């Protein structure tokens, strides 16, 4: 495929995601390491692109290396317990300096609008503030954490007001008490609390490495929160760089956030690849299975039509109008993958428990070859048994062998029940196949 066609294909394939993400709230968290990286401006450009596509953004940044740098300059060792910083008076001063400096630097990058740059004409507005109320962590294992705190409350109403004004909300890992105290917080904890409070569509955690199975070194692309919790228990030696984001993902999913993405911030453009391509480029942790087989609803009609249109043009499927599918929607099942319809199949029964017709089998070209058609077929056959149908029929022009391999036998037009025979189109010359459900 040449370059222009490749671009057109990519742009068309990304359009469903552009539509699906518009006006949704995404919380994106990244560590202080990302801010120090030479390519951090690439992430800023991608944040700007997401905002300009109508995505409501909340950015939560970390400052751990920046604090360590300031402590090191004072010849003071950073102190941690259970991977949480012990924040004494001197460390708190370094926290305040680091948070202020990083926040201003990010705001400056988001304000760029130079001609001939990805930020040209973006006109982004950034809002920061005291959105996080915190309380002291206290003493744990006999260790006084000082000014290290934990989230007590998120002012989600104030954040929502900023998002409604199309501002990007930028939150530093700082919290305030009603008495005016300042606390050093974990960026992952804030991002999790904000995503839960806002009922965000997605929480996206930019990690320092890709999420892999330590035993096989293979990337993990998708996993449910329950599976992730089991995985975490079975990996007690997992580095904190990955364990902390994974714990945040599990907590978020268990508290109502549907999708959490762990993506390696070292890969240029990975945020766009994750959000606007079929298979993504990071790890997806979801509260429910990423790919679900379910009964179709009226809201699926557009996805079904888009899926079957190429097959109708190729003559593999008979043409169906929106009105016909709407009338028969109860007969359809769909395979949904992260909000996209990637497969469908229908079982039309006679209503008297005598026979049924299997129709409209379609699987998106990008997802063929993984037994998805078989999965839908098995589901439909089980449904036919529940309806106590005696025979199943298929009319097919180009997929007859697929059904023959699954127990269907060639038959004749004369063998068709009258309601099916009345709909038979001689011009298509479809093969007639039949199978008993016993």
C-alpha positions as CSV (number, residue, x, y, z in Angstrom):
1,X,0.0,0.0,0.0
2,X,1.5,3.3,-1.0
3,X,1.8,6.2,1.4
4,X,-1.3,8.3,0.4
5,X,-3.5,5.2,0.5
6,X,-2.0,4.1,3.8
7,X,-2.7,7.5,5.3
8,X,-6.3,7.5,4.0
9,X,-6.8,3.9,5.4
10,X,-5.4,4.9,8.8
11,X,-7.5,8.1,9.0
12,X,-10.7,6.3,8.1
13,X,-10.0,3.5,10.7
14,X,-9.3,6.1,13.3
15,X,-12.5,8.1,12.7
16,X,-14.8,5.8,14.9
17,X,-12.4,6.5,17.8
18,X,-12.4,10.2,17.1
19,X,-16.2,10.2,17.3
20,X,-16.3,7.9,20.4
21,X,-13.8,10.0,22.4
22,X,-15.3,13.4,21.7
23,X,-16.6,15.1,24.9
24,X,-15.3,12.2,27.0
25,X,-13.2,12.9,30.1
26,X,-9.7,11.3,30.1
27,X,-7.3,11.6,33.1
28,X,-3.7,11.2,32.1
29,X,-0.9,10.7,34.7
30,X,2.8,10.9,34.0
31,X,5.8,10.9,36.3
32,X,8.5,13.5,36.8
33,X,10.8,11.4,34.7
34,X,8.6,12.1,31.7
35,X,8.8,15.8,32.3
36,X,12.6,15.6,32.4
37,X,12.9,13.6,29.2
38,X,14.1,15.3,26.0
39,X,11.0,14.2,24.1
40,X,8.4,15.5,26.6
41,X,7.3,18.1,24.1
42,X,6.0,15.2,21.9
43,X,3.6,14.3,24.7
44,X,2.6,17.9,25.0
45,X,1.8,18.0,21.3
46,X,-0.3,14.9,21.7
47,X,-2.1,16.3,24.7
48,X,-2.9,19.4,22.6
49,X,-4.2,17.2,19.7
50,X,-6.5,15.3,22.1
51,X,-7.9,18.5,23.5
52,X,-8.5,19.9,20.0
53,X,-10.3,16.7,19.1
54,X,-12.9,17.5,21.8
55,X,-11.5,15.3,24.6
56,X,-11.8,16.8,28.1
57,X,-8.3,16.4,29.6
58,X,-7.1,16.3,33.2
59,X,-3.3,16.0,33.5
60,X,-1.7,14.8,36.7
61,X,2.1,15.1,36.9
62,X,4.6,13.6,39.2
63,X,7.7,15.2,40.7
64,X,9.7,12.5,42.4
65,X,13.0,13.0,40.5
66,X,12.7,16.7,40.8
67,X,12.4,16.5,44.6
68,X,15.4,14.1,44.7
69,X,17.5,16.5,42.7
70,X,16.8,19.3,45.2
71,X,17.5,17.1,48.2
72,X,20.7,15.9,46.6
73,X,21.8,19.6,46.1
74,X,21.4,20.0,49.8
75,X,23.4,16.8,50.5
76,X,20.3,15.3,52.1
77,X,19.3,11.6,51.4
78,X,15.8,11.0,50.3
79,X,13.9,8.8,52.7
80,X,11.2,6.3,51.8
81,X,9.2,3.7,53.6
82,X,6.9,1.3,51.6
83,X,7.9,3.2,48.5
84,X,6.4,6.4,49.9
85,X,8.5,9.5,50.7
86,X,8.9,10.6,54.2
87,X,8.4,14.3,54.0
88,X,10.0,16.3,56.7
89,X,10.2,20.1,56.8
90,X,13.2,20.3,54.4
91,X,11.7,17.7,52.0
92,X,8.4,19.7,52.0
93,X,10.2,22.8,50.9
94,X,11.7,20.8,48.0
95,X,8.3,19.4,47.2
96,X,6.8,22.9,47.0
97,X,9.6,24.1,44.8
98,X,9.5,21.1,42.5
99,X,5.7,21.2,42.1
100,X,5.7,24.9,41.3
101,X,8.5,24.7,38.8
102,X,7.1,21.6,37.0
103,X,3.6,23.1,36.9
104,X,4.9,26.3,35.3
105,X,7.0,24.4,32.8
106,X,4.1,22.3,31.7
107,X,1.8,25.4,31.4
108,X,4.4,27.1,29.3
109,X,4.7,24.1,26.9
110,X,0.9,23.9,26.6
111,X,0.8,27.7,25.8
112,X,3.1,27.3,22.8
113,X,1.5,28.4,19.5
114,X,4.5,28.7,17.1
115,X,3.8,28.6,13.4
116,X,4.9,25.4,11.6
117,X,4.7,23.5,14.8
118,X,2.1,20.9,16.0
119,X,0.9,23.5,18.5
120,X,0.2,26.2,15.9
121,X,-3.1,27.9,16.6
122,X,-4.1,25.5,19.3
123,X,-5.1,28.3,21.8
124,X,-5.2,26.0,24.8
125,X,-6.2,27.2,28.2
126,X,-4.8,25.6,31.3
127,X,-6.4,25.6,34.7
128,X,-4.6,24.7,38.0
129,X,-5.9,25.0,41.5
130,X,-6.6,23.6,44.9
131,X,-8.7,20.7,43.6
132,X,-7.4,18.2,46.1
133,X,-8.1,18.1,49.8
134,X,-5.7,15.9,51.7
135,X,-5.0,14.5,55.2
136,X,-1.8,13.3,56.8
137,X,-0.8,9.7,56.3
138,X,0.4,9.6,59.9
139,X,2.5,7.0,61.5
140,X,2.8,3.5,59.9
141,X,5.1,0.7,61.3
142,X,6.4,3.2,63.8
143,X,7.5,5.6,60.9
144,X,6.2,9.1,61.0
145,X,5.6,10.2,57.4
146,X,5.5,13.9,58.3
147,X,4.0,15.9,55.5
148,X,3.2,13.0,53.3
149,X,-0.5,12.7,52.9
150,X,-3.3,10.9,51.2
151,X,-6.3,12.1,49.2
152,X,-9.3,13.0,51.4
153,X,-11.6,14.6,48.8
154,X,-11.6,15.8,45.1
155,X,-13.4,18.9,44.2
156,X,-15.0,17.3,41.1
157,X,-17.5,20.2,40.7
158,X,-14.7,22.7,40.3
159,X,-12.8,20.5,37.9
160,X,-16.0,19.9,35.9
161,X,-16.5,23.7,35.6
162,X,-13.1,24.1,34.1
163,X,-13.6,21.2,31.7
164,X,-16.9,22.6,30.5
165,X,-15.1,25.8,29.6
166,X,-12.8,23.6,27.4
167,X,-9.8,24.2,29.7
168,X,-7.2,21.5,30.3
169,X,-7.0,20.9,34.0
170,X,-3.4,20.4,35.4
171,X,-3.0,18.9,38.8
172,X,0.2,18.7,40.8
173,X,0.8,16.0,43.5
174,X,0.0,18.4,46.3
175,X,-3.0,18.4,48.6
176,X,-4.3,20.9,51.1
177,X,-6.0,20.5,54.4
178,X,-8.9,22.8,55.6
179,X,-6.5,24.2,58.1
180,X,-4.1,25.3,55.3
181,X,-1.5,22.5,55.7
182,X,0.3,21.3,52.6
183,X,0.8,17.6,51.9
184,X,3.0,15.6,49.4
185,X,0.9,13.1,47.6
186,X,1.4,10.2,45.2
187,X,0.6,11.2,41.6
188,X,-0.9,7.8,40.9
189,X,-3.2,8.1,43.9
190,X,-4.4,11.6,42.8
191,X,-5.0,10.4,39.2
192,X,-7.0,7.4,40.5
193,X,-9.1,9.6,42.9
194,X,-9.7,12.2,40.2
195,X,-10.7,9.5,37.6
196,X,-13.1,7.9,40.1
197,X,-14.6,11.2,41.3
198,X,-15.2,12.5,37.7
199,X,-16.4,9.1,36.5
200,X,-13.9,9.5,33.8
201,X,-14.2,7.4,30.6
202,X,-10.5,6.6,30.8
203,X,-7.5,6.7,33.1
204,X,-4.2,6.7,31.2
205,X,-1.0,6.1,33.0
206,X,2.3,6.9,31.2
207,X,4.7,4.3,32.6
208,X,8.5,4.0,32.5
209,X,8.4,0.6,30.8
210,X,5.9,-1.6,28.9
211,X,3.6,-3.9,30.8
212,X,4.9,-7.4,30.3
213,X,4.5,-10.9,31.6
214,X,7.8,-11.3,33.6
215,X,7.9,-15.0,32.9
216,X,7.5,-14.8,29.1
217,X,8.6,-11.2,28.5
218,X,5.6,-10.9,26.2
219,X,3.5,-7.7,26.3
220,X,0.1,-7.9,28.0
221,X,-2.4,-6.2,25.7
222,X,-5.6,-6.6,27.6
223,X,-6.7,-7.9,31.0
224,X,-9.7,-7.4,33.3
225,X,-9.2,-5.8,36.7
226,X,-9.9,-9.2,38.4
227,X,-7.3,-10.9,36.2
228,X,-4.9,-8.1,37.0
229,X,-5.4,-8.5,40.7
230,X,-4.6,-12.2,40.4
231,X,-1.6,-11.4,38.2
232,X,-0.3,-8.9,40.8
233,X,-0.6,-11.4,43.7
234,X,1.3,-14.0,41.7
235,X,4.1,-11.5,41.0
236,X,5.3,-10.3,44.5
237,X,8.6,-9.2,43.1
238,X,7.2,-6.9,40.4
239,X,9.1,-3.6,40.3
240,X,7.3,-0.7,41.9
241,X,7.5,1.2,38.6
242,X,4.9,-1.3,37.3
243,X,3.2,-2.4,40.5
244,X,2.1,1.1,41.4
245,X,0.3,1.9,38.1
246,X,-1.2,-1.6,38.1
247,X,-2.6,-1.1,41.6
248,X,-4.0,2.3,40.5
249,X,-5.6,0.6,37.4
250,X,-7.2,-2.1,39.5
251,X,-8.6,0.3,42.1
252,X,-10.0,2.6,39.4
253,X,-11.8,-0.2,37.6
254,X,-13.2,-1.6,40.8
255,X,-14.5,1.9,41.5
256,X,-16.3,2.6,38.3
257,X,-13.7,3.6,35.7
258,X,-14.3,1.4,32.6
259,X,-10.9,1.6,31.0
260,X,-7.4,2.1,32.3
261,X,-4.5,2.2,29.9
262,X,-0.8,1.6,30.8
263,X,1.4,2.8,28.1
264,X,5.2,3.1,27.8
265,X,5.9,6.8,27.6
266,X,9.3,6.1,25.9
267,X,7.6,5.2,22.6
268,X,6.9,8.3,20.5
269,X,3.3,8.7,19.6
270,X,2.1,5.8,21.8
271,X,-0.7,7.8,23.2
272,X,-2.2,8.3,19.7
273,X,-1.6,4.7,18.8
274,X,-3.3,3.5,21.9
275,X,-6.4,5.7,21.5
276,X,-6.9,5.7,17.7
277,X,-6.0,2.2,16.4
278,X,-7.8,-1.1,16.6
279,X,-5.4,-3.0,18.8
280,X,-3.7,-0.1,20.6
281,X,-0.1,-0.1,21.7
282,X,-0.2,-0.5,25.4
283,X,-2.0,-2.5,28.0
284,X,-5.7,-2.1,28.6
285,X,-7.2,-3.0,32.0
286,X,-10.9,-3.0,32.0
287,X,-13.7,-3.5,34.5
288,X,-15.4,-5.9,32.1
289,X,-14.0,-8.1,29.3
290,X,-12.5,-6.0,26.5
291,X,-14.4,-8.0,23.9
292,X,-17.9,-9.0,24.6
293,X,-20.5,-11.1,22.8
294,X,-24.0,-9.8,23.5
295,X,-27.5,-9.3,22.1
296,X,-27.7,-6.4,19.7
297,X,-29.6,-3.2,20.6
298,X,-30.9,-0.3,18.4
299,X,-27.8,1.7,19.1
300,X,-25.8,-1.0,17.3
301,X,-27.5,-0.6,14.0
302,X,-25.0,2.0,12.7
303,X,-22.1,-0.3,13.6
304,X,-23.8,-3.3,12.0
305,X,-24.5,-1.4,8.7
306,X,-20.9,-0.2,8.6
307,X,-19.7,-3.8,9.1
308,X,-21.8,-5.5,6.5
309,X,-21.7,-2.8,3.8
310,X,-18.4,-4.1,2.2
311,X,-19.8,-7.6,2.2
312,X,-23.0,-6.5,0.5
313,X,-20.9,-4.7,-2.2
314,X,-18.9,-7.9,-2.7
315,X,-22.1,-9.9,-3.1
316,X,-21.4,-12.1,0.0
317,X,-24.4,-10.7,1.9
318,X,-27.8,-9.7,0.6
319,X,-28.5,-6.0,1.0
320,X,-30.3,-5.0,4.2
321,X,-31.9,-1.6,4.9
322,X,-31.6,0.2,8.2
323,X,-35.4,-0.3,8.6
324,X,-35.2,-4.0,8.1
325,X,-32.4,-4.4,10.7
326,X,-34.3,-2.2,13.1
327,X,-37.3,-4.4,12.8
328,X,-35.3,-7.6,13.3
329,X,-32.7,-6.3,15.8
330,X,-33.9,-8.8,18.5
331,X,-32.6,-11.6,16.2
332,X,-29.0,-10.2,16.1
333,X,-26.0,-10.7,18.3
334,X,-22.9,-8.6,18.1
335,X,-19.3,-8.9,19.0
336,X,-18.2,-5.6,20.6
337,X,-14.5,-4.6,21.1
338,X,-13.9,-1.5,23.1
339,X,-17.1,0.2,21.8
340,X,-16.7,-1.0,18.2
341,X,-18.9,-3.6,16.5
342,X,-16.5,-6.1,15.0
343,X,-18.8,-9.0,14.3
344,X,-22.5,-9.8,13.9
345,X,-24.8,-12.7,13.2
346,X,-28.6,-13.2,13.1
347,X,-31.0,-16.0,13.9
348,X,-34.4,-15.5,12.4
349,X,-36.9,-18.0,13.8
350,X,-40.4,-18.8,12.5
351,X,-41.9,-18.1,15.9
352,X,-43.4,-21.5,16.1
353,X,-40.4,-23.5,17.2
354,X,-40.1,-25.3,13.8
355,X,-37.1,-23.7,12.0
356,X,-34.7,-20.9,11.9
357,X,-32.5,-19.1,9.4
358,X,-28.9,-18.1,10.2
359,X,-28.0,-14.9,8.4
360,X,-25.7,-11.9,8.2
361,X,-22.5,-13.5,9.4
362,X,-19.8,-10.8,9.4
363,X,-16.4,-10.3,11.1
364,X,-14.4,-7.1,10.6
365,X,-11.4,-7.9,8.3
366,X,-8.9,-6.8,11.0
367,X,-10.2,-9.4,13.4
368,X,-10.7,-12.5,11.2
369,X,-8.7,-15.7,11.8
370,X,-9.2,-15.8,15.5
371,X,-12.3,-18.0,15.7
372,X,-14.7,-15.1,16.3
373,X,-17.1,-16.4,13.7
374,X,-17.1,-19.8,15.4
375,X,-17.8,-18.1,18.7
376,X,-20.9,-16.3,17.4
377,X,-22.0,-19.5,15.5
378,X,-21.8,-21.5,18.7
379,X,-23.8,-18.9,20.5
380,X,-26.5,-18.9,17.9
381,X,-26.7,-22.7,17.8
382,X,-27.2,-22.7,21.6
383,X,-29.9,-20.1,21.2
384,X,-31.6,-22.3,18.5
385,X,-31.7,-25.2,21.0
386,X,-33.2,-23.0,23.7
387,X,-35.9,-22.0,21.2
388,X,-36.3,-25.8,20.4
389,X,-36.0,-25.2,16.7
390,X,-35.9,-28.4,14.7
391,X,-33.9,-27.3,11.7
392,X,-31.6,-24.5,10.8
393,X,-31.2,-23.1,7.2
394,X,-28.5,-21.0,5.6
395,X,-28.6,-19.3,2.2
396,X,-25.0,-18.6,1.1
397,X,-23.3,-17.5,-2.1
398,X,-19.6,-17.6,-1.0
399,X,-19.3,-19.2,2.5
400,X,-21.2,-22.5,2.0
401,X,-18.1,-24.6,2.8
402,X,-17.7,-22.8,6.1
403,X,-21.1,-24.0,7.1
404,X,-20.7,-27.4,5.6
405,X,-17.6,-27.8,7.8
406,X,-19.9,-27.2,10.8
407,X,-22.4,-29.9,10.0
408,X,-24.7,-28.3,7.4
409,X,-25.8,-30.4,4.4
410,X,-26.5,-29.1,0.9
411,X,-30.2,-29.0,0.2
412,X,-32.6,-27.7,-2.4
413,X,-34.9,-24.7,-2.8
414,X,-37.9,-27.0,-2.7
415,X,-36.8,-28.1,0.8
416,X,-37.1,-24.6,2.2
417,X,-40.1,-23.8,4.4
418,X,-42.5,-21.5,2.6
419,X,-41.6,-18.3,4.5
420,X,-37.9,-18.7,3.5
421,X,-38.7,-19.8,0.0
422,X,-40.8,-16.7,-0.6
423,X,-37.7,-14.5,0.2
424,X,-35.3,-16.5,-2.0
425,X,-33.7,-14.4,-4.7
426,X,-33.0,-16.5,-7.8
427,X,-30.7,-13.7,-9.1
428,X,-28.3,-14.4,-6.3
429,X,-28.4,-18.2,-6.8
430,X,-27.6,-18.8,-3.2
431,X,-26.6,-22.3,-2.0
432,X,-29.2,-23.9,0.3
433,X,-27.9,-25.6,3.4
434,X,-29.7,-27.3,6.2
435,X,-28.9,-28.8,9.6
436,X,-31.0,-30.5,12.3
437,X,-30.5,-29.1,15.7
438,X,-30.8,-32.5,17.5
